[in-house]
Amino acid sequence: MNESLSVKADGGNSPRKLSRNARYEAAKRAEGLEKVTLWLPIQVIPEFKSAADLCCEYRHLSINSMRDTKSGRYVSLERGVTGDSDG
């Protein structure tokens, strides 16, 4: 069986097995993905997860606008905020 090995961070020569989580994260990085931790308002979590899932599945997609839930207007992420001063 092929086991993944790692060298201790202190530079020691005794290899140790990578944890299951470390192997999982290494595999995801090898796929060109990066782990990101964000603090989000609870109500927008489903949309962020959906956007992230779609970006992982279809690498050619990008996010360039968001919708203001108060005004209904779309806001370009490339141009910044719409300039509306209503909050």
C-alpha positions as CSV (number, residue, x, y, z in Angstrom):
1,M,0.0,0.0,0.0
2,N,1.3,3.4,-0.9
3,E,1.3,5.7,2.2
4,S,1.9,9.4,2.2
5,L,4.8,10.5,4.4
6,S,5.7,13.9,5.8
7,V,8.8,15.2,7.5
8,K,8.4,16.9,10.9
9,A,8.2,20.7,10.8
10,D,11.2,21.0,13.1
11,G,13.3,19.4,10.4
12,G,13.6,16.0,12.0
13,N,14.4,13.0,9.9
14,S,11.7,10.7,11.2
15,P,8.9,10.5,8.7
16,R,5.3,10.2,9.9
17,K,2.0,9.4,8.2
18,L,-0.2,12.2,7.1
19,S,-3.6,12.4,8.7
20,R,-6.6,11.6,6.6
21,N,-7.5,15.3,6.5
22,A,-4.0,16.3,5.4
23,R,-4.1,13.7,2.6
24,Y,-7.6,15.1,1.6
25,E,-6.3,18.7,1.6
26,A,-3.2,17.8,-0.3
27,A,-5.3,16.0,-3.0
28,K,-7.5,19.1,-3.3
29,R,-4.5,21.4,-3.7
30,A,-3.1,19.1,-6.4
31,E,-6.5,19.7,-8.2
32,G,-5.7,23.4,-8.1
33,L,-8.1,24.2,-5.3
34,E,-7.4,26.3,-2.1
35,K,-9.1,26.1,1.3
36,V,-10.6,29.5,2.3
37,T,-12.2,30.4,5.6
38,L,-14.7,33.2,5.6
39,W,-17.1,34.8,8.1
40,L,-20.5,35.4,6.5
41,P,-23.9,36.5,7.5
42,I,-26.1,33.4,8.0
43,Q,-28.6,34.3,5.3
44,V,-26.0,34.4,2.4
45,I,-24.2,31.1,3.2
46,P,-26.3,29.0,0.8
47,E,-25.5,31.4,-2.1
48,F,-21.8,31.4,-1.3
49,K,-21.7,27.6,-1.2
50,S,-23.6,27.3,-4.5
51,A,-21.3,29.8,-6.1
52,A,-18.2,28.0,-4.8
53,D,-19.5,24.6,-5.9
54,L,-20.2,25.9,-9.4
55,C,-16.8,27.5,-9.6
56,C,-15.1,24.2,-8.6
57,E,-17.2,22.2,-11.1
58,Y,-17.0,24.7,-14.0
59,R,-13.5,26.3,-13.8
60,H,-14.3,28.8,-16.6
61,L,-16.9,30.5,-14.5
62,S,-16.2,33.7,-12.4
63,I,-18.2,35.9,-10.1
64,N,-18.5,39.5,-11.3
65,S,-21.8,40.8,-9.9
66,M,-24.0,40.6,-6.8
67,R,-27.6,41.6,-6.3
68,D,-28.6,44.2,-3.7
69,T,-31.5,42.7,-1.7
70,K,-32.8,46.1,-0.8
71,S,-32.9,47.8,-4.2
72,G,-32.9,44.7,-6.4
73,R,-30.1,46.3,-8.5
74,Y,-27.1,44.3,-9.6
75,V,-23.7,45.5,-8.3
76,S,-20.5,44.9,-10.3
77,L,-17.7,43.5,-8.2
78,E,-15.3,44.9,-10.8
79,R,-16.6,48.5,-10.5
80,G,-17.4,48.4,-6.8
81,V,-20.4,49.7,-5.0
82,T,-23.2,51.4,-6.9
83,G,-22.8,54.6,-5.0
84,D,-26.3,54.5,-3.5
85,S,-26.2,56.1,0.0
86,D,-29.2,54.3,1.4
87,G,-27.1,51.9,3.4
